[in-house]
Amino acid sequence: MKIAIGNDHAGPDYKKAILAFLSVQGHEIINYGTDTFDSVDYPDFGHAVALDVAQGKVDLGIVICGSGNGIAMTANKHQGVRAALCWTKEISALARQHNDANIVSIPARFTSIEQAVEIVATFLNTPFEGGRHANRVNKINC
């Protein structure tokens, strides 16, 4: 699978752990995130990941910021993007199963690194159920 990842200054350690997990799994990764803790603007990284998802350059995206909200809001401005803020693996599974989410947003200040990796693993391995959910997902775009 080809995956884009982006993060602000709240997420370098999270990204590092997620990248290690993804590489062991054999995924191709495009890294848009910062590797430092110097303050940066999350929209710069959220837009980059969302553009790749919206244009079909990648299969899925991962975004990380302090609360997960700002970067998810940014990503969701793009047509065809369904970024889901997930702070547990159960929410991550439902975001894929019911909402066909194509970007997972991790709140670095509210999850542990281990939880974040588990959230990503669940997100990548959970298929969209379709069926009754497909009609609802088709109504999301403006």
N, C-alpha and C positions, 0 to 999 in steps of 0.2 A: 504494500500500500504506500502511496505517496502522501506525506503529511507535512503541512506548514505549521510552524510554531512561532509565536511571538510573545514577548513579555516586556514589562517595564522593570524598573529598579527593585520592585518587591519580589521578583521571581527568578533571578539568576540561579540560585541553588535548586529551586524547583525544576527549572528547565534542564539543568545539568543531570539531575536524577531521571527525569522523563526521557531525555535524549539517550541516556545509557540503556534504559529499558527498551526504547524503540529500536535502537541499533541491534540489541540482542535478538529482538523479534524479526529483524531483517527488513524493517521499513526504510524507505527513502525519505529523507528529511530535508526540508528547506527551513533554515533558521533565520528569522527576522528579528529575534529578540536581542536585547542588550546583555552583555556578560558582566556588567559592573553594577555597583549599587549607587552610582551617581544618578541624581534625579533626571528623568527623561519623561516625555509625554506619551502615555499609553496609546493615544489614537494613532500615532505614527506606526506602531506595530500591529494594532488591531486592524487598521485599513489594509496593510500589506497582506496579512493572512486572509482576510475576508475577500480581497480581490482575487487571490489565487483560488479560493473555494468557488466564488461566483463565476469565474471564468473557466472552471473545470481543469485548472492546472494541477490541482491536488484532489485527493479523495476526501480528506477531512482536515480540520484545523484544530489547533490547541492554542488558547490564549491565556495569559496569566497576568494579573495585576493584584494589588493589595486586597480589594474587596471582590474582584471579579466582575463587578458591575460596570464600571466605566468602559472597560475594554469590550465587554459583551454588547453594551449599548452601541459602541462604535461599529463593531462588526455587523450588528443587525441593521445598520443603515443600508447595507448592500442587498440588492434584489437577489433572492434565492438563498440567502444566508439565514440559517436558523441556529444562532449561538445560544447555548443553554448554560446558565450559571449553575454549576454542580458542586456541592460541598460534601456529598456522600456518593458512594458507588450505586446506591439504590436510585438516587435522583438521576445519575448518569445513565443507568439502564433505562429508566422511563423516558428520558429525553430522546434516546435512540428509538425505543420501541414505539412510543406513541407520537412523538413529534418529529421524527426523522431528522433530529438535530445533526448538523454537519460541522459544527464547531463546539468544542467544550471549553467553557471558561472556568478557570480555577481561581478561587479566592485565597491567595497565598497567606494572608494574615489570619485566616480562619480555618486552615487545614494544615495537617502535618505533611511533610514531604512524602511519607509513606502512604498517607491517604490520597494524595494527589496522584501518585503513580497508580494506585488501585482504581481511582476514578477514571484515569486515562485507559487503563487496561479494560475496564468494563465498557467504556464508551466504544473502544475499537472492536470489541468482540460481541457486541449486542446488535442484532439486526433490527431494522424497521419491521414492524408487524404488518403494516399495510392495512387492508380491510377497512373497517369503519374509521380508522385513523387517517387513511389516505385522503378522504373527502375533507377532513378538517385541515390537514396540512396544506391541501391545495387552495384553501381560503386565506392563507397567511399573507402572501404577497399582495402589495397594493396595486 
